[in-house]
Amino acid sequence: MLSPGTREEIPGLKNGFFRLKTRPGRKKEGIFLREGVLVVDLSEAAREGRANDRLLRNLSDWLEIPLSRFRIEKGHQSRFKTVCLSGIPDADIRERLQRAIGRFLEQGDPVKSGS
């Protein structure tokens, strides 16, 4: 788990692409680093692409980057996805992801072991 003030690397971030695990149908939404995996909890159910849409909207809000810069490259029907963020340097993506993770850690980490 990423502790406040820690500069742990975002796994698999390269050339604007990064991998994450989604957990749709959660009560609370958030983004966390757990056991070397970027985890995103979504309130939307995994039906008819609604969770994918929610994922991109949340990432846009959390990272403060326009939605038009995001796309799901791989994993449309999987919980593991590769997201592409175009036109933003990796260092900036890393910083924004770490800041978003830090904000959710301050609120308390609802990610439990398992699932």
Residue frames as qw, qx, qy, qz and C-alpha x, y, z in Angstrom:
[[0.000, 0.889, 0.457, 0.000, 0.00, 0.00, 0.00],
 [0.372, 0.520, -0.022, 0.769, 1.17, 3.50, -0.81],
 [0.408, -0.606, -0.451, 0.513, 1.79, 5.49, 2.35],
 [0.112, 0.984, 0.136, 0.016, 1.35, 9.26, 2.40],
 [0.158, -0.883, 0.399, 0.192, 4.56, 10.91, 1.28],
 [0.685, -0.161, 0.654, 0.278, 5.82, 7.72, -0.39],
 [0.363, 0.623, -0.379, -0.579, 6.98, 7.87, -4.00],
 [0.609, 0.008, 0.790, 0.064, 6.16, 4.28, -4.89],
 [0.056, 0.200, -0.636, -0.743, 6.13, 3.70, -8.61],
 [0.732, 0.289, 0.177, -0.591, 2.91, 3.26, -10.53],
 [0.594, -0.114, 0.771, 0.199, 3.17, -0.29, -11.94],
 [0.539, 0.362, 0.682, 0.335, 3.42, -0.64, -15.69],
 [0.203, 0.910, 0.147, -0.330, 3.27, 3.07, -16.55],
 [0.471, -0.239, 0.522, 0.670, 5.02, 3.55, -19.88],
 [0.076, 0.072, 0.543, 0.833, 4.40, 5.88, -22.82],
 [0.424, -0.082, -0.019, -0.902, 1.04, 6.96, -21.43],
 [0.744, -0.146, -0.567, -0.321, -0.21, 3.40, -20.91],
 [0.149, -0.339, 0.761, -0.533, -0.90, 1.89, -17.49],
 [0.492, -0.210, -0.823, -0.194, -2.64, -1.22, -16.17],
 [0.322, -0.242, 0.474, -0.783, -5.24, -1.33, -13.47],
 [0.158, -0.267, -0.951, 0.012, -7.78, -3.62, -11.88],
 [0.380, -0.301, -0.080, -0.871, -11.37, -2.47, -11.65],
 [0.070, -0.229, -0.914, 0.326, -13.80, -3.54, -8.98],
 [0.290, -0.302, -0.339, -0.843, -17.30, -2.54, -10.15],
 [0.606, -0.496, -0.540, -0.308, -20.40, -2.49, -7.99],
 [0.457, -0.106, -0.563, 0.680, -18.71, -1.06, -4.87],
 [0.206, -0.837, -0.478, 0.166, -20.38, 1.22, -2.35],
 [0.181, -0.880, 0.131, 0.419, -17.49, 3.71, -2.41],
 [0.740, 0.629, -0.016, 0.237, -15.33, 4.76, -5.31],
 [0.366, -0.847, 0.337, 0.186, -11.60, 5.26, -5.12],
 [0.739, 0.559, -0.348, 0.145, -8.16, 4.54, -6.49],
 [0.654, -0.658, 0.371, -0.038, -5.52, 2.64, -4.53],
 [0.475, 0.537, -0.697, 0.016, -2.24, 0.82, -4.92],
 [0.810, -0.348, 0.360, -0.304, -2.50, -2.65, -3.43],
 [0.792, -0.193, 0.547, 0.191, 0.26, -5.29, -3.62],
 [0.295, -0.291, 0.581, 0.701, 1.78, -3.70, -6.71],
 [0.153, 0.462, 0.759, 0.433, -1.53, -3.34, -8.55],
 [0.165, 0.003, 0.033, -0.986, -3.41, -0.13, -9.26],
 [0.020, -0.433, -0.900, 0.051, -7.00, -0.80, -8.09],
 [0.216, -0.104, -0.088, -0.967, -10.03, 1.31, -8.96],
 [0.118, 0.393, 0.857, -0.313, -13.32, 0.80, -7.12],
 [0.176, -0.130, -0.404, -0.889, -16.40, 1.82, -9.10],
 [0.429, 0.165, 0.571, -0.681, -20.00, 2.26, -7.97],
 [0.656, 0.362, -0.245, -0.615, -21.33, 1.36, -11.42],
 [0.849, -0.019, 0.522, -0.081, -22.16, -2.25, -12.25],
 [0.179, -0.363, 0.737, 0.541, -20.22, -4.04, -14.99],
 [0.497, 0.498, 0.710, -0.035, -23.10, -4.03, -17.47],
 [0.464, 0.783, 0.369, 0.188, -23.30, -2.66, -21.00],
 [0.544, 0.405, -0.051, 0.733, -20.03, -0.74, -20.67],
 [0.300, -0.894, -0.155, -0.295, -21.32, 1.45, -17.83],
 [0.729, -0.602, 0.070, 0.318, -18.41, 0.59, -15.52],
 [0.651, 0.148, 0.240, 0.705, -15.91, 1.38, -18.31],
 [0.089, 0.764, 0.236, 0.594, -17.56, 4.76, -18.88],
 [0.538, -0.836, -0.078, -0.075, -17.52, 5.46, -15.15],
 [0.805, -0.268, 0.099, 0.520, -13.85, 4.44, -14.95],
 [0.478, 0.367, 0.213, 0.769, -12.83, 6.95, -17.61],
 [0.173, -0.834, -0.203, -0.483, -14.98, 9.74, -16.12],
 [0.692, -0.711, -0.044, 0.117, -13.54, 9.12, -12.66],
 [0.743, -0.083, 0.132, 0.651, -9.95, 9.03, -13.91],
 [0.257, 0.618, 0.228, 0.708, -10.58, 12.29, -15.74],
 [0.392, -0.853, -0.122, -0.323, -11.95, 13.91, -12.56],
 [0.800, -0.551, 0.017, 0.237, -9.36, 12.46, -10.19],
 [0.693, -0.057, 0.211, 0.687, -6.38, 13.29, -12.42],
 [0.093, 0.825, 0.115, -0.546, -7.83, 16.61, -13.60],
 [0.152, -0.244, 0.690, 0.664, -7.24, 15.75, -17.25],
 [0.582, 0.254, -0.120, -0.763, -9.90, 16.09, -20.00],
 [0.798, 0.078, 0.551, -0.232, -11.92, 12.93, -20.65],
 [0.728, 0.656, -0.098, -0.173, -11.05, 13.11, -24.35],
 [0.139, 0.713, -0.686, 0.049, -7.42, 12.15, -23.49],
 [0.470, -0.247, 0.811, -0.246, -8.42, 8.76, -22.03],
 [0.784, 0.183, -0.369, -0.465, -9.25, 5.47, -23.70],
 [0.785, -0.279, 0.543, -0.106, -9.32, 1.84, -22.69],
 [0.275, 0.575, -0.686, -0.350, -6.75, 0.11, -24.88],
 [0.465, 0.056, -0.880, -0.085, -7.26, -3.47, -23.65],
 [0.132, -0.141, -0.861, 0.471, -9.64, -5.28, -21.32],
 [0.371, -0.213, -0.183, -0.885, -13.04, -3.84, -22.21],
 [0.802, -0.291, -0.315, -0.417, -14.73, -6.96, -20.82],
 [0.731, -0.048, -0.547, 0.405, -12.15, -7.78, -18.17],
 [0.475, -0.854, -0.169, 0.129, -11.52, -6.42, -14.69],
 [0.557, -0.436, 0.270, 0.654, -7.88, -5.90, -15.71],
 [0.465, 0.848, 0.247, 0.052, -7.55, -3.04, -18.17],
 [0.533, -0.091, 0.156, 0.827, -4.85, -1.13, -19.99],
 [0.117, 0.920, 0.313, -0.205, -5.67, 2.56, -20.12],
 [0.549, 0.257, 0.183, 0.774, -4.04, 5.00, -22.54],
 [0.115, -0.883, -0.231, 0.391, -3.65, 8.64, -21.62],
 [0.644, 0.460, 0.255, 0.555, -2.56, 10.57, -24.70],
 [0.229, 0.776, 0.037, 0.586, -0.51, 13.73, -24.82],
 [0.501, -0.817, 0.171, -0.228, 0.59, 13.71, -21.16],
 [0.356, 0.556, -0.715, 0.231, 4.17, 12.88, -20.11],
 [0.731, -0.204, -0.645, 0.088, 4.60, 9.81, -17.89],
 [0.315, 0.012, -0.522, 0.792, 6.07, 11.92, -15.08],
 [0.337, -0.152, 0.055, -0.928, 2.92, 14.06, -15.02],
 [0.749, -0.200, -0.490, -0.399, 0.64, 10.99, -15.11],
 [0.618, -0.077, -0.671, 0.401, 2.64, 9.42, -12.26],
 [0.076, 0.069, -0.394, 0.913, 2.39, 12.57, -10.15],
 [0.520, -0.166, -0.122, -0.829, -1.36, 12.92, -10.73],
 [0.771, -0.172, -0.591, -0.165, -2.01, 9.24, -9.96],
 [0.487, -0.045, -0.636, 0.597, 0.03, 9.46, -6.76],
 [0.151, -0.120, 0.230, -0.954, -1.85, 12.59, -5.72],
 [0.676, -0.188, -0.320, -0.636, -5.23, 10.92, -6.36],
 [0.728, -0.127, -0.659, 0.141, -4.17, 7.80, -4.43],
 [0.276, 0.051, -0.521, 0.806, -3.01, 10.01, -1.57],
 [0.394, -0.208, 0.025, -0.895, -6.37, 11.79, -1.39],
 [0.801, -0.212, -0.411, -0.380, -8.21, 8.47, -1.05],
 [0.627, -0.017, -0.648, 0.432, -5.72, 7.21, 1.53],
 [0.012, -0.182, 0.374, -0.909, -6.44, 10.27, 3.65],
 [0.639, -0.194, -0.109, -0.736, -10.13, 9.31, 3.58],
 [0.656, -0.220, 0.673, -0.260, -9.36, 5.74, 4.64],
 [0.234, 0.326, -0.817, -0.415, -8.53, 2.74, 2.45],
 [0.790, 0.010, 0.282, -0.544, -11.65, 0.61, 1.90],
 [0.694, 0.387, -0.581, -0.179, -9.73, -1.92, -0.19],
 [0.761, -0.418, 0.447, -0.218, -9.69, -5.19, 1.68],
 [0.150, -0.370, 0.885, 0.239, -7.54, -8.22, 1.02],
 [0.445, 0.295, 0.845, -0.002, -9.06, -10.56, -1.48],
 [0.521, 0.732, 0.409, -0.161, -11.40, -10.04, -4.43]]
